[in-house]
Amino acid sequence: MTTFYYAPGACSLGIHVLLEEVGAPYEAVAVNLKEGEQFKPGFVSVTPKSKVPVLVRDDGSVLTEYPAIAYWLAASTPAAKLLPGTPEGMARALEATDYCVASLHMQGFSRMFRPTNFGPSESDGDAIKARGQQVFEKGLAWFEDKLSKQDWVAGEYSFADSALYYVCYWWVGRFGKELPKNVAAHYERMKARPAVQRAMAAEGLA
């Protein structure tokens, strides 16, 4: 059986959604990031990267990194219809996923969550957080325009929508911020999906 390592409410939430969309059996193992469990031998033996999400597949092979796991789940389970059916759709799904993970998350939220990782002193914290918010809001504007023409980020529902969902969950759930109209509508569509509801409940976030 596939084993899924996650931290409640972390970026792994999006992968949790996809696992529920796929519907195949899996074991979910929570990793306590606040207590530093990701750096302890038990988890490091699974992945020396010391971060989630992680998927240990049926054959024992380990897959890490959000875009790679999301793509693999979609591509290996075509019946779930998480993989766009055209090269253009696939390119757009990868484009959106990478933007969420590499920019909105790593350049935006990481500055807001851990400003000391981006500056030499704590006195730089407010400016670093403000820069992170600018990065995220720029991303929101990009998705707002894209979603003015379609319901899902790649045209049809795909693995990419889970990535936008998790960063929007952070914006709304952790910061209490409002989303622009079209992104907010996408967020509500995601919240209405049974797979999202199951993942949220499993992580104690419902």
Backbone as a printed PyTorch tensor [residue, N CA C, xyz], in Angstrom:
tensor([[[  0.8340,  -1.1970,   0.0000],
         [  0.0000,   0.0000,   0.0000],
         [  0.8740,   1.2550,   0.0000]],

        [[  0.4500,   2.2640,  -0.6990],
         [  1.1510,   3.5460,  -0.7150],
         [  1.0950,   4.1950,   0.6640]],

        [[  2.2130,   4.7800,   1.0830],
         [  2.2620,   5.5190,   2.3380],
         [  2.5050,   6.9880,   2.0310]],

        [[  1.6710,   7.8330,   2.5910],
         [  1.7080,   9.2730,   2.3490],
         [  2.1090,   9.9950,   3.6280]],

        [[  3.2360,  10.6990,   3.5750],
         [  3.6930,  11.4880,   4.7110],
         [  3.2860,  12.9420,   4.5000]],

        [[  2.6560,  13.5150,   5.5160],
         [  2.1280,  14.8670,   5.3880],
         [  2.2240,  15.5790,   6.7330]],

        [[  2.0150,  16.8920,   6.7010],
         [  1.8520,  17.6660,   7.9270],
         [  0.5150,  18.3830,   7.8070]],

        [[ -0.3370,  18.3060,   8.8120],
         [ -1.6580,  18.9310,   8.7090],
         [ -1.5840,  20.4080,   8.3200]],

        [[ -2.2890,  20.7440,   7.2480],
         [ -2.3450,  22.1260,   6.7990],
         [ -1.1560,  22.6070,   6.0030]],

        [[ -0.1500,  21.7680,   5.8180],
         [  1.0250,  22.1470,   5.0260],
         [  0.7120,  22.0100,   3.5350]],

        [[  1.7040,  22.2320,   2.6920],
         [  1.4940,  22.1140,   1.2510],
         [  1.0590,  20.7040,   0.8610]],

        [[  1.3820,  19.7410,   1.6980],
         [  0.9690,  18.3610,   1.4430],
         [ -0.5440,  18.2050,   1.4210]],

        [[ -1.2640,  19.2100,   1.8990],
         [ -2.7250,  19.1750,   1.8410],
         [ -3.2080,  18.9800,   0.4080]],

        [[ -2.5470,  19.6530,  -0.5370],
         [ -2.9490,  19.5080,  -1.9330],
         [ -2.7690,  18.0910,  -2.4480]],

        [[ -1.7020,  17.4250,  -2.0270],
         [ -1.4820,  16.0300,  -2.4170],
         [ -2.5080,  15.1360,  -1.7360]],

        [[ -2.8600,  15.4620,  -0.5050],
         [ -3.9020,  14.7120,   0.1900],
         [ -5.2090,  14.7560,  -0.6030]],

        [[ -5.5280,  15.9300,  -1.1280],
         [ -6.7190,  16.0870,  -1.9760],
         [ -6.6380,  15.1630,  -3.1840]],

        [[ -5.4880,  15.1380,  -3.8370],
         [ -5.3340,  14.3100,  -5.0380],
         [ -5.4350,  12.8210,  -4.7040]],

        [[ -4.8880,  12.4160,  -3.5890],
         [ -5.0160,  11.0150,  -3.1830],
         [ -6.4890,  10.6480,  -2.9930]],

        [[ -7.2590,  11.5570,  -2.4440],
         [ -8.6860,  11.3060,  -2.2760],
         [ -9.4040,  11.3100,  -3.6250]],

        [[ -8.9530,  12.1370,  -4.5400],
         [ -9.5340,  12.1430,  -5.8830],
         [ -9.2570,  10.8120,  -6.5880]],

        [[ -8.0520,  10.3060,  -6.4310],
         [ -7.6560,   9.0470,  -7.0730],
         [ -8.4650,   7.8790,  -6.5240]],

        [[ -8.6360,   7.8500,  -5.2170],
         [ -9.4780,   6.8280,  -4.6120],
         [ -8.8020,   5.5030,  -4.3090]],

        [[ -7.5050,   5.3880,  -4.6000],
         [ -6.7840,   4.1580,  -4.2790],
         [ -6.4420,   4.1450,  -2.7840]],

        [[ -6.3270,   2.9640,  -2.1680],
         [ -6.0150,   2.9130,  -0.7440],
         [ -4.6030,   3.4370,  -0.4460]],

        [[ -4.4710,   4.1070,   0.6760],
         [ -3.1600,   4.6060,   1.1000],
         [ -3.1740,   4.7670,   2.6130]],

        [[ -1.9870,   4.7580,   3.1800],
         [ -1.8300,   5.0200,   4.6060],
         [ -1.2690,   6.4210,   4.7720]],

        [[ -1.9190,   7.2360,   5.5790],
         [ -1.4610,   8.6030,   5.8250],
         [ -0.7180,   8.6660,   7.1510]],

        [[  0.4850,   9.2260,   7.1220],
         [  1.3100,   9.3460,   8.3240],
         [  1.6280,  10.8250,   8.5470]],

        [[  1.1530,  11.3640,   9.6740],
         [  1.3990,  12.7690,   9.9820],
         [  2.8130,  12.9680,  10.5110]],

        [[  3.4470,  14.0520,  10.0710],
         [  4.7840,  14.4280,  10.5260],
         [  4.6510,  15.7510,  11.2830]],

        [[  5.0900,  15.7880,  12.5250],
         [  4.9600,  16.9810,  13.3580],
         [  6.1330,  17.9250,  13.0820]],

        [[  5.9020,  18.8870,  12.2170],
         [  6.9720,  19.8150,  11.8420],
         [  7.3450,  20.7450,  12.9930]],

        [[  6.3570,  21.1320,  13.8020],
         [  6.6330,  22.0550,  14.9020],
         [  7.6020,  21.4520,  15.9100]],

        [[  7.5370,  20.1410,  16.0780],
         [  8.4410,  19.4650,  17.0160],
         [  9.7160,  18.9670,  16.3420]],

        [[  9.8780,  19.3050,  15.0570],
         [ 11.0970,  18.9340,  14.3500],
         [ 11.1980,  17.4800,  13.9670]],

        [[ 10.0430,  16.8020,  13.8690],
         [ 10.0640,  15.3810,  13.5420],
         [ 10.6950,  15.1200,  12.1810]],

        [[ 10.6250,  16.1230,  11.2840],
         [ 11.1780,  15.9380,   9.9350],
         [ 12.6990,  15.7900,   9.9480]],

        [[ 13.3380,  16.1810,  11.0500],
         [ 14.7930,  16.0850,  11.1470],
         [ 15.2580,  14.8780,  11.9570]],

        [[ 14.3170,  14.1090,  12.4810],
         [ 14.6720,  12.9590,  13.2950],
         [ 14.9520,  11.7380,  12.4250]],

        [[ 15.7360,  10.7990,  12.9260],
         [ 16.1860,   9.6610,  12.1130],
         [ 15.0700,   8.8960,  11.4090]],

        [[ 13.9400,   8.7160,  12.0900],
         [ 12.8650,   7.9400,  11.4790],
         [ 12.3990,   8.5200,  10.1540]],

        [[ 12.2060,   9.8410,  10.1210],
         [ 11.7310,  10.4610,   8.8870],
         [ 12.8800,  10.6840,   7.9050]],

        [[ 14.0520,  11.0180,   8.4110],
         [ 15.2140,  11.2160,   7.5280],
         [ 15.5390,   9.9250,   6.7840]],

        [[ 15.2490,   8.7880,   7.3870],
         [ 15.4900,   7.5130,   6.7030],
         [ 14.5390,   7.3250,   5.5210]],

        [[ 13.4150,   8.0310,   5.5560],
         [ 12.4760,   7.9970,   4.4340],
         [ 12.9290,   8.9740,   3.3560]],

        [[ 13.2500,  10.2080,   3.7680],
         [ 13.7710,  11.2060,   2.8350],
         [ 14.7340,  12.1370,   3.5550]],

        [[ 15.9740,  12.2250,   3.1040],
         [ 16.9300,  13.1410,   3.7160],
         [ 16.6020,  14.6070,   3.4410]],

        [[ 15.6020,  14.8690,   2.5830],
         [ 15.1760,  16.2470,   2.3270],
         [ 14.4810,  16.8530,   3.5410]],

        [[ 13.9770,  16.0100,   4.4290],
         [ 13.3320,  16.4620,   5.6630],
         [ 12.1640,  17.4080,   5.4200]],

        [[ 11.3350,  17.0670,   4.4520],
         [ 10.1520,  17.8890,   4.2030],
         [  9.0490,  17.0270,   3.6060]],

        [[  7.8250,  17.5300,   3.6990],
         [  6.6640,  16.8750,   3.1060],
         [  6.2320,  17.6950,   1.8880]],

        [[  5.4700,  17.0610,   0.9900],
         [  4.9170,  15.7090,   1.0080],
         [  5.9220,  14.6550,   0.5380]],

        [[  5.6580,  13.4240,   0.9790],
         [  6.4420,  12.2720,   0.5390],
         [  5.4680,  11.1370,   0.2460]],

        [[  5.7300,  10.4310,  -0.8430],
         [  4.9300,   9.2600,  -1.1920],
         [  5.8640,   8.0610,  -1.2960]],

        [[  5.6150,   7.0530,  -0.4640],
         [  6.3330,   5.7860,  -0.5900],
         [  5.3870,   4.8420,  -1.3160]],

        [[  5.7390,   4.4850,  -2.5470],
         [  4.8230,   3.7380,  -3.3920],
         [  4.8560,   2.2430,  -3.0970]],

        [[  3.9460,   1.5230,  -3.7410],
         [  3.7720,   0.0950,  -3.4590],
         [  5.0640,  -0.7000,  -3.6050]],

        [[  5.9330,  -0.2560,  -4.5300],
         [  7.1770,  -0.9920,  -4.7520],
         [  8.2970,  -0.5520,  -3.8180]],

        [[  7.9780,   0.3590,  -2.8880],
         [  8.9680,   0.8330,  -1.9270],
         [  9.7410,   2.0560,  -2.3820]],

        [[  9.5690,   2.4670,  -3.6290],
         [ 10.2790,   3.6500,  -4.1140],
         [  9.6830,   4.9120,  -3.5140]],

        [[ 10.5360,   5.9040,  -3.3010],
         [ 10.1320,   7.1470,  -2.6440],
         [ 10.0550,   8.2720,  -3.6670]],

        [[  8.9390,   8.9910,  -3.6360],
         [  8.7440,  10.1260,  -4.5330],
         [  8.5210,  11.3700,  -3.6900]],

        [[  9.2660,  12.4350,  -4.0140],
         [  9.1470,  13.6940,  -3.2860],
         [  8.9020,  14.8290,  -4.2740]],

        [[  8.6380,  15.9980,  -3.7360],
         [  8.3640,  17.2500,  -4.4520],
         [  6.9300,  17.2800,  -4.9880]],

        [[  6.2390,  18.3360,  -4.6240],
         [  4.8210,  18.4630,  -4.9460],
         [  4.5080,  18.2450,  -6.4280]],

        [[  5.1570,  18.9620,  -7.3590],
         [  4.7850,  18.7760,  -8.7710],
         [  4.9870,  17.3450,  -9.2560]],

        [[  6.0470,  16.6940,  -8.8020],
         [  6.3270,  15.3310,  -9.2410],
         [  5.2730,  14.3610,  -8.7220]],

        [[  4.9170,  14.4930,  -7.4500],
         [  3.9020,  13.6110,  -6.8760],
         [  2.5540,  13.8520,  -7.5300]],

        [[  2.1940,  15.1260,  -7.7070],
         [  0.9070,  15.4570,  -8.3190],
         [  0.8110,  14.8920,  -9.7310]],

        [[  1.8800,  15.0670, -10.5070],
         [  1.8690,  14.5400, -11.8770],
         [  1.7690,  13.0210, -11.8640]],

        [[  2.5400,  12.3750, -11.0090],
         [  2.5330,  10.9060, -10.9930],
         [  1.1550,  10.3600, -10.6230]],

        [[  0.5220,  10.9520,  -9.6220],
         [ -0.8150,  10.4930,  -9.2380],
         [ -1.7960,  10.6410, -10.3960]],

        [[ -1.7110,  11.7560, -11.0920],
         [ -2.6210,  11.9930, -12.2130],
         [ -2.3290,  11.0620, -13.3820]],

        [[ -1.0500,  10.8980, -13.7100],
         [ -0.6720,  10.1090, -14.8870],
         [ -0.8620,   8.6150, -14.6670]],

        [[ -0.6910,   8.1620, -13.4350],
         [ -0.7730,   6.7180, -13.1720],
         [ -2.2010,   6.2520, -12.8900]],

        [[ -3.1180,   7.2090, -12.7770],
         [ -4.5180,   6.8580, -12.5160],
         [ -5.4060,   7.6310, -13.4770]],

        [[ -5.3820,   7.2820, -14.7610],
         [ -6.1410,   8.0570, -15.7560],
         [ -7.6360,   8.1060, -15.4960]],

        [[ -8.1750,   7.0820, -14.8310],
         [ -9.6160,   7.0630, -14.5720],
         [-10.0560,   8.2190, -13.6880]],

        [[ -9.1330,   8.7740, -12.8960],
         [ -9.4770,   9.8900, -12.0210],
         [ -9.6260,  11.2060, -12.7800]],

        [[ -9.1500,  11.2350, -14.0170],
         [ -9.2770,  12.4090, -14.8890],
         [ -8.6620,  13.6590, -14.2670]],

        [[ -7.4510,  13.5010, -13.7740],
         [ -6.7020,  14.6080, -13.2000],
         [ -5.6270,  15.1280, -14.1450]],

        [[ -5.4630,  14.4410, -15.2750],
         [ -4.4230,  14.7870, -16.2380],
         [ -5.0840,  15.4170, -17.4710]],

        [[ -4.6960,  16.6310, -17.8400],
         [ -5.2730,  17.2370, -19.0410],
         [ -5.0780,  16.3600, -20.2680]],

        [[ -6.0340,  16.4220, -21.1710],
         [ -6.0200,  15.5290, -22.3270],
         [ -5.2650,  16.0370, -23.5310]],

        [[ -4.7080,  17.2560, -23.4570],
         [ -3.9760,  17.8170, -24.5920],
         [ -2.6070,  18.3170, -24.1300]],

        [[ -1.6350,  18.4400, -25.0410],
         [ -0.3360,  19.0040, -24.6700],
         [ -0.4720,  20.4220, -24.1080]],

        [[ -1.3680,  21.2190, -24.6810],
         [ -1.5720,  22.5720, -24.1710],
         [ -2.1000,  22.5370, -22.7410]],

        [[ -3.0880,  21.6880, -22.4880],
         [ -3.6220,  21.5690, -21.1380],
         [ -2.5800,  21.0930, -20.1460]],

        [[ -1.7600,  20.1280, -20.5740],
         [ -0.7110,  19.6150, -19.7010],
         [  0.3090,  20.7110, -19.3780]],

        [[  0.6890,  21.4720, -20.3870],
         [  1.6440,  22.5550, -20.1760],
         [  1.0810,  23.5920, -19.2150]],

        [[ -0.2010,  23.9020, -19.3600],
         [ -0.8310,  24.8960, -18.4800],
         [ -0.9510,  24.3800, -17.0520]],

        [[ -1.2200,  23.0950, -16.8950],
         [ -1.2980,  22.5140, -15.5530],
         [  0.0640,  22.5580, -14.8680]],

        [[  1.1210,  22.2290, -15.6050],
         [  2.4710,  22.2850, -15.0410],
         [  2.8660,  23.7260, -14.7310]],

        [[  2.5140,  24.6370, -15.6330],
         [  2.8130,  26.0540, -15.4320],
         [  2.1880,  26.5650, -14.1380]],

        [[  0.9040,  26.2670, -13.9430],
         [  0.1910,  26.7400, -12.7600],
         [  0.7240,  26.1020, -11.4870]],

        [[  0.9900,  24.7910, -11.5360],
         [  1.5000,  24.0920, -10.3600],
         [  2.8540,  24.6470,  -9.9390]],

        [[  3.7410,  24.8200, -10.9060],
         [  5.0670,  25.3410, -10.5920],
         [  4.9860,  26.7560, -10.0330]],

        [[  4.0940,  27.5690, -10.5860],
         [  3.9580,  28.9400, -10.0980],
         [  3.4760,  28.9490,  -8.6440]],

        [[  2.5130,  28.0960,  -8.3330],
         [  2.0250,  28.0100,  -6.9530],
         [  3.1290,  27.5910,  -5.9950]],

        [[  3.8580,  26.5530,  -6.3580],
         [  4.8510,  25.9850,  -5.4470],
         [  6.1180,  26.8370,  -5.3870]],

        [[  6.6660,  27.1730,  -6.5470],
         [  7.9650,  27.8500,  -6.5780],
         [  7.8850,  29.3390,  -6.2710]],

        [[  6.7640,  29.9730,  -6.5980],
         [  6.6620,  31.4220,  -6.3990],
         [  5.7190,  31.8000,  -5.2580]],

        [[  4.4330,  31.4600,  -5.3860],
         [  3.4970,  31.8680,  -4.3420],
         [  3.8610,  31.2700,  -2.9870]],

        [[  4.2430,  29.9890,  -2.9870],
         [  4.6240,  29.3180,  -1.7380],
         [  6.0510,  29.7020,  -1.3240]],

        [[  7.0180,  29.3100,  -2.1250],
         [  8.4100,  29.4220,  -1.6910],
         [  8.9280,  30.8600,  -1.6310]],

        [[  8.4510,  31.7270,  -2.5260],
         [  8.9050,  33.1200,  -2.5140],
         [  7.9470,  34.0570,  -1.7790]],

        [[  6.6770,  33.6800,  -1.7580],
         [  5.6910,  34.5150,  -1.0860],
         [  5.4730,  34.1130,   0.3480]],

        [[  4.8280,  32.9720,   0.5510],
         [  4.4950,  32.5430,   1.9080],
         [  5.7170,  32.2530,   2.7540]],

        [[  6.7740,  31.7410,   2.1750],
         [  7.9570,  31.4490,   2.9840],
         [  8.4980,  32.7180,   3.6320]],

        [[  8.4070,  33.8360,   2.9360],
         [  8.8240,  35.1120,   3.5230],
         [  7.8850,  35.5280,   4.6540]],

        [[  6.5970,  35.2510,   4.4650],
         [  5.6280,  35.6270,   5.5010],
         [  5.7110,  34.7080,   6.7130]],

        [[  5.9690,  33.4250,   6.4770],
         [  6.0490,  32.4570,   7.5720],
         [  7.3750,  32.5360,   8.3220]],

        [[  8.4790,  32.6520,   7.5760],
         [  9.8140,  32.5770,   8.1930],
         [ 10.7220,  33.6900,   7.6620]],

        [[ 10.4480,  34.9360,   8.0170],
         [ 11.2350,  36.0550,   7.4860],
         [ 12.7140,  35.9830,   7.8300]],

        [[ 13.0570,  35.3410,   8.9590],
         [ 14.4750,  35.2780,   9.3370],
         [ 15.2940,  34.4250,   8.3760]],

        [[ 14.6310,  33.6020,   7.5620],
         [ 15.3580,  32.8280,   6.5520],
         [ 15.7900,  33.6930,   5.3710]],

        [[ 15.2600,  34.9190,   5.2990],
         [ 15.5080,  35.7590,   4.1290],
         [ 16.2540,  37.0530,   4.4580]],

        [[ 16.5770,  37.2690,   5.7180],
         [ 17.2730,  38.5010,   6.0860],
         [ 18.2800,  38.2650,   7.1840]],

        [[ 19.2840,  39.1300,   7.3060],
         [ 20.3480,  38.9370,   8.2840],
         [ 19.9500,  39.2270,   9.7230]],

        [[ 18.8540,  39.9570,   9.9370],
         [ 18.4580,  40.2820,  11.3050],
         [ 16.9490,  40.3230,  11.4250]],

        [[ 16.4660,  40.1910,  12.6480],
         [ 15.0320,  40.2040,  12.8950],
         [ 14.4130,  41.5500,  12.5430]],

        [[ 15.2040,  42.6130,  12.5530],
         [ 14.6800,  43.9430,  12.2310],
         [ 14.2250,  44.0580,  10.7860]],

        [[ 14.6690,  43.1170,   9.9560],
         [ 14.2500,  43.1310,   8.5520],
         [ 12.9060,  42.4320,   8.3550]],

        [[ 12.3630,  41.8530,   9.4260],
         [ 11.2060,  40.9810,   9.3110],
         [ 10.0100,  41.5980,   8.6370]],

        [[  9.6340,  42.8100,   9.0280],
         [  8.4320,  43.4320,   8.4570],
         [  8.5790,  43.6740,   6.9610]],

        [[  9.7540,  44.1280,   6.5450],
         [  9.9790,  44.3820,   5.1210],
         [  9.9670,  43.0820,   4.3320]],

        [[ 10.5060,  42.0310,   4.9080],
         [ 10.5270,  40.7280,   4.2370],
         [  9.1110,  40.1860,   4.1060]],

        [[  8.3250,  40.2820,   5.1740],
         [  6.9350,  39.8310,   5.1160],
         [  6.1510,  40.6130,   4.0730]],

        [[  6.3860,  41.9210,   4.0100],
         [  5.6870,  42.7480,   3.0260],
         [  6.0420,  42.3350,   1.6090]],

        [[  7.3000,  42.0050,   1.3990],
         [  7.7220,  41.5400,   0.0730],
         [  7.0550,  40.2110,  -0.2580]],

        [[  6.9590,  39.3290,   0.7240],
         [  6.2750,  38.0660,   0.5010],
         [  4.8270,  38.2680,   0.1140]],

        [[  4.1670,  39.2030,   0.7690],
         [  2.7700,  39.4800,   0.4330],
         [  2.6480,  40.0340,  -0.9720]],

        [[  3.5830,  40.8630,  -1.3810],
         [  3.5820,  41.3920,  -2.7480],
         [  3.6950,  40.2640,  -3.7750]],

        [[  4.5870,  39.3220,  -3.5030],
         [  4.7620,  38.1880,  -4.4190],
         [  3.4710,  37.3910,  -4.5300]],

        [[  2.8420,  37.1420,  -3.3790],
         [  1.6140,  36.3550,  -3.4020],
         [  0.4910,  37.1050,  -4.1010]],

        [[  0.3440,  38.3720,  -3.8260],
         [ -0.7310,  39.1500,  -4.4500],
         [ -0.5300,  39.2630,  -5.9580]],

        [[  0.7100,  39.3190,  -6.3930],
         [  0.9840,  39.2990,  -7.8350],
         [  0.5220,  37.9810,  -8.4350]],

        [[  0.7630,  36.8950,  -7.7170],
         [  0.2980,  35.5900,  -8.1690],
         [ -1.2110,  35.5080,  -8.2180]],

        [[ -1.8660,  36.0560,  -7.1920],
         [ -3.3220,  36.0710,  -7.1860],
         [ -3.8690,  36.7980,  -8.4110]],

        [[ -3.2330,  37.9030,  -8.7760],
         [ -3.6890,  38.6680,  -9.9430],
         [ -3.5670,  37.8430, -11.2210]],

        [[ -2.4960,  37.0580, -11.3160],
         [ -2.3040,  36.2070, -12.5000],
         [ -3.4060,  35.1590, -12.5780]],

        [[ -3.6960,  34.5200, -11.4580],
         [ -4.7550,  33.5090, -11.4510],
         [ -6.1360,  34.1430, -11.6210]],

        [[ -6.3200,  35.3470, -11.0900],
         [ -7.6030,  36.0280, -11.2450],
         [ -7.9270,  36.2440, -12.7190]],

        [[ -6.9240,  36.6560, -13.4830],
         [ -7.1360,  36.8500, -14.9160],
         [ -7.4120,  35.5240, -15.6180]],

        [[ -6.6280,  34.5120, -15.2960],
         [ -6.8080,  33.2030, -15.9270],
         [ -8.2000,  32.6400, -15.6380]],

        [[ -8.6570,  32.7900, -14.4100],
         [ -9.9380,  32.2190, -14.0150],
         [-11.1270,  33.0870, -14.4140]],

        [[-10.8650,  34.2090, -15.0430],
         [-11.9660,  35.0160, -15.5950],
         [-12.5200,  34.3860, -16.8650]],

        [[-11.7640,  33.4580, -17.4300],
         [-12.1350,  32.8480, -18.7000],
         [-12.5200,  31.3770, -18.5590]],

        [[-12.2660,  30.7790, -17.3990],
         [-12.4950,  29.3430, -17.2340],
         [-12.6200,  29.0200, -15.7490]],

        [[-13.2440,  27.8860, -15.4470],
         [-13.4670,  27.5020, -14.0470],
         [-12.2400,  26.9050, -13.3920]],

        [[-11.3800,  26.2410, -14.1980],
         [-10.2200,  25.5340, -13.6490],
         [ -8.9510,  26.0620, -14.2890]],

        [[ -7.8280,  25.9460, -13.5980],
         [ -6.6250,  26.6520, -14.0260],
         [ -6.0550,  26.1610, -15.3530]],

        [[ -6.3140,  24.9130, -15.7030],
         [ -5.8110,  24.3830, -16.9780],
         [ -6.9450,  24.2020, -17.9910]],

        [[ -8.0920,  24.8100, -17.7200],
         [ -9.2360,  24.6840, -18.6110],
         [-10.2220,  23.6380, -18.1370]],

        [[ -9.6970,  22.4630, -17.8070],
         [-10.4910,  21.3940, -17.2120],
         [ -9.8760,  21.0500, -15.8630]],

        [[-10.6520,  20.4760, -14.9690],
         [-10.1310,  20.1460, -13.6450],
         [ -8.9180,  19.2320, -13.7780]],

        [[ -7.8720,  19.5340, -13.0080],
         [ -6.6360,  18.7540, -13.1020],
         [ -5.8850,  18.8100, -11.7800]],

        [[ -4.7540,  18.1410, -11.7500],
         [ -3.9110,  18.1360, -10.5520],
         [ -3.4810,  19.5400, -10.1490]],

        [[ -3.4480,  20.4660, -11.1070],
         [ -2.9900,  21.8250, -10.8230],
         [ -3.9170,  22.5680,  -9.8710]],

        [[ -5.1890,  22.2450,  -9.9010],
         [ -6.1390,  22.9630,  -9.0570],
         [ -5.8810,  22.7200,  -7.5740]],

        [[ -5.2980,  21.5690,  -7.2410],
         [ -4.9970,  21.2950,  -5.8370],
         [ -3.8950,  22.2140,  -5.3220]],

        [[ -2.9790,  22.6080,  -6.1890],
         [ -1.8980,  23.5020,  -5.7690],
         [ -2.4380,  24.8970,  -5.4670]],

        [[ -3.3140,  25.3900,  -6.3310],
         [ -3.9200,  26.6880,  -6.0580],
         [ -4.7670,  26.6180,  -4.7910]],

        [[ -5.4060,  25.4910,  -4.5720],
         [ -6.2380,  25.3500,  -3.3770],
         [ -5.4160,  25.4990,  -2.1010]],

        [[ -4.2630,  24.8430,  -2.0180],
         [ -3.5380,  24.8800,  -0.7470],
         [ -2.9880,  26.2680,  -0.4440]],

        [[ -2.5180,  27.0010,  -1.4690],
         [ -2.0200,  28.3530,  -1.1750],
         [ -3.1680,  29.2940,  -0.8380]],

        [[ -4.3410,  29.0810,  -1.4420],
         [ -5.5060,  29.8960,  -1.0830],
         [ -5.9870,  29.5600,   0.3210]],

        [[ -5.8900,  28.2930,   0.6910],
         [ -6.2490,  27.9030,   2.0570],
         [ -5.3660,  28.6420,   3.0570]],

        [[ -4.0910,  28.7470,   2.7780],
         [ -3.2040,  29.4900,   3.6650],
         [ -3.6150,  30.9540,   3.7650]],

        [[ -3.8960,  31.5670,   2.6310],
         [ -4.2430,  32.9960,   2.5690],
         [ -5.5160,  33.2760,   3.3730]],

        [[ -6.5050,  32.4110,   3.1860],
         [ -7.7960,  32.6080,   3.8530],
         [ -7.7720,  32.0610,   5.2830]],

        [[ -7.3020,  30.8150,   5.4290],
         [ -7.3840,  30.1340,   6.7110],
         [ -6.3520,  30.5620,   7.7280]],

        [[ -5.1650,  30.9240,   7.2670],
         [ -4.1060,  31.2750,   8.2070],
         [ -3.9670,  32.7840,   8.3970]],

        [[ -4.2110,  33.5320,   7.3310],
         [ -4.0370,  34.9800,   7.3980],
         [ -5.3510,  35.7530,   7.4520]],

        [[ -6.4620,  35.0520,   7.2180],
         [ -7.7570,  35.7250,   7.2530],
         [ -7.9400,  36.7520,   6.1590]],

        [[ -7.2670,  36.5680,   5.0440],
         [ -7.3310,  37.5060,   3.9260],
         [ -8.4430,  37.1190,   2.9510]],

        [[ -8.8480,  38.0800,   2.1430],
         [ -9.8490,  37.8270,   1.1170],
         [ -9.1770,  37.5380,  -0.2200]],

        [[ -9.8270,  36.6890,  -1.0050],
         [ -9.3560,  36.3770,  -2.3510],
         [-10.1150,  37.2260,  -3.3500]],

        [[ -9.5000,  37.5510,  -4.4920],
         [-10.2450,  38.2420,  -5.5380],
         [-11.3660,  37.3520,  -6.0810]],

        [[-12.3240,  37.9700,  -6.7420],
         [-13.5830,  37.3240,  -7.0970],
         [-13.4350,  35.9780,  -7.7810]],

        [[-12.6710,  35.8950,  -8.8450],
         [-12.5890,  34.6480,  -9.6080],
         [-11.8200,  33.5690,  -8.8700]],

        [[-10.7770,  33.9780,  -8.1520],
         [-10.0210,  33.0080,  -7.3530],
         [-10.8790,  32.5250,  -6.1860]],

        [[-11.6520,  33.4250,  -5.5980],
         [-12.5520,  33.0400,  -4.5150],
         [-13.5860,  32.0310,  -5.0020]],

        [[-14.0840,  32.2200,  -6.2200],
         [-15.0560,  31.2750,  -6.7820],
         [-14.4130,  29.9120,  -6.9990]],

        [[-13.1590,  29.8960,  -7.4600],
         [-12.4200,  28.6370,  -7.6180],
         [-12.2530,  27.9600,  -6.2610]],

        [[-11.9090,  28.7400,  -5.2480],
         [-11.7190,  28.2020,  -3.8930],
         [-13.0090,  27.5570,  -3.3840]],

        [[-14.1410,  28.1840,  -3.6500],
         [-15.4200,  27.6230,  -3.2260],
         [-15.7470,  26.3500,  -4.0070]],

        [[-15.4160,  26.3260,  -5.2880],
         [-15.6320,  25.1040,  -6.0780],
         [-14.7860,  23.9590,  -5.5230]],

        [[-13.5580,  24.2750,  -5.1350],
         [-12.7000,  23.2490,  -4.5560],
         [-13.2670,  22.7570,  -3.2290]],

        [[-13.7010,  23.6580,  -2.3770],
         [-14.2380,  23.2910,  -1.0650],
         [-15.4750,  22.4030,  -1.1850]],

        [[-16.1710,  22.5340,  -2.3000],
         [-17.3860,  21.7380,  -2.5050],
         [-17.0930,  20.3220,  -2.9810]],

        [[-15.8590,  20.0520,  -3.3960],
         [-15.5230,  18.7220,  -3.9000],
         [-15.4020,  17.7290,  -2.7370]],

        [[-16.0140,  16.5690,  -2.8350],
         [-15.9300,  15.5790,  -1.7520],
         [-14.4970,  15.2040,  -1.3820]],

        [[-13.6160,  15.1380,  -2.3720],
         [-12.2240,  14.7840,  -2.0860],
         [-11.5680,  15.8210,  -1.1920]],

        [[-11.8580,  17.0820,  -1.4320],
         [-11.3120,  18.1560,  -0.6040],
         [-11.8750,  18.0500,   0.8080]],

        [[-13.1550,  17.8130,   0.9130],
         [-13.7900,  17.6930,   2.2260],
         [-13.2170,  16.5250,   3.0210]],

        [[-12.9630,  15.4170,   2.3410],
         [-12.3900,  14.2680,   3.0300],
         [-10.9590,  14.5560,   3.4980]],

        [[-10.1690,  15.2040,   2.6480],
         [ -8.7810,  15.5180,   3.0260],
         [ -8.7480,  16.4940,   4.1990]],

        [[ -9.6000,  17.4940,   4.1480],
         [ -9.6460,  18.4740,   5.2340],
         [-10.0450,  17.7970,   6.5480]],

        [[-11.0370,  16.9390,   6.4900],
         [-11.4860,  16.2380,   7.6940],
         [-10.3970,  15.3320,   8.2450]],

        [[ -9.6900,  14.6480,   7.3590],
         [ -8.6230,  13.7410,   7.7880],
         [ -7.4950,  14.4740,   8.4790]],

        [[ -7.2590,  15.7400,   8.0860],
         [ -6.1900,  16.5170,   8.6910],
         [ -6.6740,  17.3630,   9.8730]],

        [[ -7.9530,  17.2180,  10.2110],
         [ -8.4940,  17.9750,  11.3230],
         [ -8.6800,  19.4390,  11.0290]],

        [[ -8.9110,  19.7720,   9.7620],
         [ -9.0260,  21.1530,   9.3410],
         [-10.4420,  21.5560,   8.9820]],

        [[-11.3570,  20.6050,   8.9680],
         [-12.7330,  20.8980,   8.5360],
         [-13.4460,  21.7520,   9.5780]]])
